[in-house]
Amino acid sequence: MAVKVCKFGGTSVAGGAQLRQVQAIVEADSARRWVVPSAPGKRSRDDQKVTDLLYLCHEHVKRGVGFEEVFGLIRERYQTIVCDLGLSLDIASLLDEVHARIAAGAGAAYCASRGEFLNGHIVAALLGWPFIDPVEIIVFDERGRFLPEETHQAVSARLGKLPHGVISGFYGARLDGEVATFSRGGSDVTGAIIARGVDADVYENWTDVSGLLMADPRIVDSPKQIAVLTYRELRELAYMGATVLHDEAIFPVRESGIPVNIRNTSEPGDPGTMIVRGNGETELASSERITGVAGRKGFSIIAVEKTLMNAEIGFGRRLLGVLESHGISFEHMPSGIDTLSIVVSSSQLEGKADAVLEDLRAQCKPDSIDIKPGIALIATVGRGMMYAPGMAARVMTALADAGINIRMIDQGSGELNIIVGVREDDFEAAVRAIYQRFVK
């Protein structure tokens, strides 16, 4: 029988009505044997996420400020959910334990993780399934770094003995027993880890949208939905911020070739977006020349020019060494014979720009060097691009026809994407121009 792991995001488990929907989804398919819930998210625009309230409780204790009022909101939230669902779960005792630990000065990771911990107990009671606390199977080292192989062994050993179960997302435990968490949105990662551990056929990630879109709907009017994309394409689009999945959630399932299905809890009939391992047949089967267009603002270009730069051994090493000495990482580095452009996040240059330029002049002795701020990067991504001639020309023509000047061009060696840099003022118009050129 097929095995599916289902992760439900914060909006999908925000209240009693939403959790009834979760129950219906799980019970509609006997293959859905493992459920990973997040902490309750917002029920409305003006509502608060439980995780934010828990972080606030921790901050209050740290500063010697009373947290009873804030914790009262958390208590009321969970008690209302349990009451609405008609469960006999003793949520009051669980809440009392969490309250006592926070009052005693529990760490930030413990406090933040309790949203998932409590919701895990509720979902388990609702489904009548066993609850597995992630501290027993998700392993971090003493410095809080995730240990994938130790975790894989623990997950396989523990869950292999059970027919089904509920595992809270977002957290685990260090080797010394202290709670540790992934970064925000880390329940996605937990779901992927569990999918790998139980050798799932599909990892279903249930959220509040019906999959990924080919462009940001705040920029492009009614963009098309992406039916299928590869892990590599998702990585490219996620880098530009176009994703509903935590970046690190890709790695556990990619290693095992487990497809990820992004689904909408409110529209369970929608097929959503399927994320799969790429291969020759998959790439050739793509009906679209591009998979998506995404971008971000907030970059700067360090433009370096020096005659015979290409013949000067060690030039690039010295240049990058200066950035390293200032704690700056680079995003892209397109070059010509006598020119080199280094794209960095503008935030990394704050308070450092003059010192960086001074050190670059001293170490590299360029003919000219300048920092050009206010750059936006736009990635046109698609597995079909590598099999179609003239793709770069179509991107450039789209921007030229829209009257947009290109400040930088970079194409990955895998021919999966084309990245252009434009002025931030041209960002939205550039995204629309590229999208409209490729998508009919």
N, C-alpha and C positions, 0 to 999 in steps of 0.2 A: 504494500500500500504506500502511496506517495506520502511524503512528510513535508509539512509546511510550518515555518516559524512565522508568527505574526507579531510585529511590533506596532504598538498604537501610540501615536504622539499625544502631546498635552491637550490639544483641543478635542481629540477623540475620547479622552477619559476625563473631561472637565467636570462632569456632573452625572447624576443618576440617569438622566435621559440618554446621554451619550454612552454610558456604560451598558445600558440595555441594548443599544445598537451594536456595541462591541460583542455582547453575548450572542446576539442573533447572527452576526457574521461568523463567529467561531463555530457555533453549533450548526451552521448551514453546510459545513464541509468537514467531514470526519478526518481529513488529512491535516487540518489545522490543530496540531497537537501541542504546540509550545507557544505561549503568549508572553510577550515582553511589554509591560505597560510603563508609560512615563508617569510623572507627577501630574496632577490636575493643572491644566492650563487655564487660559481666560475663557469665561463663559460669554463675555461680551467685551466690547472695546474698552469699557471703563473698569473692567474687572482686573484682579491681580493674579499672577501665577503663584502657586503655592511655593515653588522653589525660591522665588524672590522674597517671599515673606519669611522663609526659613533662614535665608542669608541675613535678612534684617534682624531676626532674633539673635543670631550669632553676633552681629555688630553691636547690638544693644548691650549684650552681656560683656563683650570686650571693653566697652566704654563705661561700664558700670551703670548703665541706664536700664530701667525696668522694661521687660519685654512681654508682660502679661497681656497687654492690649493686642499686640501683634499676634501672639500665640492664640489668643482668643478667636481671631479670625480663622486661623488654621483649624482649631478645634471645631468651630462651628461648621466649617466647610466639610470636613470628613464626617461629622455626625449627621449632617444633612444628607450626604450621599448614602450613608448606611441606612438611614431612615427611609429615604426615597426608594431604595432597593428592597426594603423589607428584610434585611439580613439580620441574623442573630449574632453576628461577629461582635466581640467585645472590643470595640474600637476605643472606648474610653481608657481601658488599661494600657493599650498600646500608646495612646496619646500621652498618658501620664508618664510612661517610661521615657518617651522622647523629651517631654518637658523637663523632667528631672535631669537628664543627661545634658541638655542645653544649659540649664541653670548652673550645673556643676562645671561649666566651662569646656564642653566638648568642642572639638575642632571644627573648622569650617566644612570639611568634607563630610563629617558625620551629620552635621546639621542639614546641609544641602541634600544629602541622600535620603533623608527621611520622607520626603514627598513620594518618591518611588517606593520606598519600603512600605509605607502605609497603604498606598494604592495597590501594591502587589497583593497584600493580604485581602483587600476588598475584592479584587478581580478573582483571586483564588476561591474565596467564599462564594462569589456569584456563580462561578462555573462548577463548583464542587470538586476542584482539582487541588493537588498538593502545591504548597508555596515553597519555592526554593530560594533561600536568601543568597544573593550573589556573593556575600562574603565567604561562602563555602566553596565557590567555584571560579570566581574571577580574581586573578592573582596579579598583584603589583609588587615591585621590590621595595626596599626600605626608603628609596628616594621618590616613590610614587610613580615609577615607570612601569607601564603595562608589560607583563610577561606572557607573550602569546602561546608558547609551547606548553608551559606549565598549566596555563588556563585551559588549553585544548584538551590536555590529558584529564584534568579535573572535571571538565564539562562532560566529556565522553563517558568517564567512569560513573559519574553520579546520575546523569540523565539516562544512560543506557539501561538503568534498572527500572525506569518508570515508563508508563504508557503515554503520559502527558503531564503538563505542569505549567506553573506561572513563575517566571523569574523577573524580578524587578530590574529595570534598566538603570544605566548611568553610573553604577558604582560597583566596587568589589572590596577587597581587603589587601593590605600589605602583608608581607611575610610575618611581621610582628603582630598581626591581628587588627591593626588600626584601619579604619575605613578609608578608602581612597576613591576618587571619582575621575571619570573622563572629563573633558571640557564640556561646556554647555551643549546640549543636543546629543550627549553621549549615549542615550538610550538606543540610538541607531547603531552604535558600535556594539553594544551588548547584543542586540538582535542578530547582527552579523556573526558575532562570536558563537552564539548559540546555534545558528544555522550551520556553521562549519562543524561544531562539536557533535551535532546529531546527524550530520551528513544529509541535510535537508535537500529536497528537490527544488524548492522555491523559498526565497525569503520575501515575505510580503511586508511592506512597510506602509502602514495605514496612516494617513494624514488628512489634512483638510483641503487638498487639491487633487484633481484627477490626473496626476502625473506631471511631467515636465513640459514646458512650453518652448517653442522655438525662439522666443524672444521675450523680453520683459513686457508684460501687458500694460505697465505704466508708461511705456514708451511706444510700443506698437499696438495698434488697435486689434483686438481679438486674434492674437497669434495662434498658429496651428499647434496642436499637441504633438509631442514626439511619441510615436508608437513604440519604436525600438531604438536603442542606442547601445554602444559598447562601453565597457568599463573605461577604456582609454578616452572616449569622447566625453564621458561624464567627468573625468578628471580635468580635461581641458575646460569644459564649461564651468565646473565647480570652481576652478581657479579664478574665474571671472565673476564668481558669486551667483551663478545661475544654477542653483540646485536646491532640492528640498531634502537632501540627504547629507548627513555629517560626512566630511571629507574622509575620515579614517574608517568609515563603515565599509568602504569598498574593499580594503585589503583582505580581511578574513574570507569573504565569499569569492573574491577573484582567484585566490589561491586554490580554492576547491572547485571553481567553475560553476558556482551556484548562482542562478539568475535572481535578480532582485526585481520585484514587481511593486511599483509605487501606486497605491490605491487610495481612493477617497472614501472615508468612513461614512460620510453622509450620502454618497452615491455608490453603494457597493456593487451595483450592476455595471459600472464603467470599467473597462478593461485596464485603464491606467497606462503607465509606461513600463516597458520591460527593459531591464539593463542586463546585457548578456556578454559573454566572452566573445571577443572578435576573432574571426578567422577569414580566410579567403572567401568562402561561400557567403558568410554574413555580409562582408563588405560589398561584394558584387550584387547582393540582393537588395541593397538600399534603393528605395524608390526616389529619394530626395538626394540632390547633389550636395546639399548641406544638411546638417542635423540641427544646428542652432547658431544664433548670434548672441553674444554676451559681452559685456565690458564693464570697466570700472574707471572711475576718475581717481585723481590724487597721485599722479606720477610726475617725475621730473626726468629730463634727459641731460646727462653730463656729456657734452659734445667735445671730443678731443680730436685735434688735427696735428699731424706731424709728418713731414716729408720723410719717406723711406721707413716709415713705421714698421712695415711688413718685413724689413730686413734686419730690424733691431732685435736681437735675441733677448728674451726676458722682459720685453716691454709690457706685454699683457700681465705677466706675473707681478711686476712692480706696481702696475696700476691697480690691480685687484688687491694687492697687499695693502695699499693705502686704505681702500674701503674696509678691508678686514680689520685694520688697526683702529678704525673708528666705529666698529661694530655695525657696518652697513652691508646688507646683502643686496645682490642685484637681481633684477627680473629678466632682462634681456640684454643682449650685447651684439647688435648688428654692426657690421664693419665694412669699410672699403679698403683700398690699398693704403691710403694715407689718412683715413678717418676712422674713428671708433665712437660709437654711441652707447652709453651705458644707461639703461633705464632702471631707476630705483624709485621706491615709494617716497613721496615727498616728505612724509612724516619722519623718515629716517634722517633727513637732512636738517631738521629743525635744530637750530642752535649750533650746527656743525658745518654749514655750507662753506663759510670763508676758510675755516681750518682745513677742510677737505681739499679745496682748490689750492691752498698754499702748499699742502703736502704733495699733491699731484704735480704741481709745477716743479717742486724740488726733486722729486723722485723720477719723473718722466720727461721733464724739460720739453713740453709740447710747444709747437709753434703758436697754437691758440687753444684756449679751453674756456668753456662757458657752461653755465647751468641754465636750462630752459624749463621753467616750472609750468604748472597748469596743463599737463598732458593727460589725456584719457586713452586707455588701451581698449581695443575692440577685437575680439577673436571671432573669426568665422570658422566653424568647426564642422567636419563631416567626413565620414568614412568613404563616401562616394567621390570626394574631391581628388583622391589619388589616381582615379581611373578616368578623370575627365580633363582634357586639355583646356587651357584658357581660363581656369578658375581665378587665378590671381588677376588676370586682365579684367574679368567681370567685376571683381571687387573694386579695382582701381577706377574703372569706368563709372561704376555706380556712384562713387564718391566725387569724381570729377564732374559728372552731370549734375550733382547736387551742389556744386560750387564749394566743395570742402577740400582744403589743403591737407595733404598727408605729411606728417612730420617724421614718421618712422615706419618701416616695413620689416617684418620678420616672419619667416616660414619655418616650421619645425622640420627636422630631417625625416620624420615619418610621413610628411605631406598630409597630415591630418588636420592642420589648421593654418590659417593665415592671420597674423596679428598686425594691426595697423595702429599707429599713434596719431591722434588728432588733438586739436585744441579742445579743452574741456567745454568751451562754449558750443562746439560743433558736435558734441557727443551724441545727443539724442537724435539729431538729424542724420548723423552718420549711421547709427544703428538702423533707423528706418530705411535709409537708402539701400543699405546692403540687403536687408530682409526683403524689401520689395523687389529687388533685382532677381533674387533667387526663388522666392516663394510666390506662387500664383494663386 
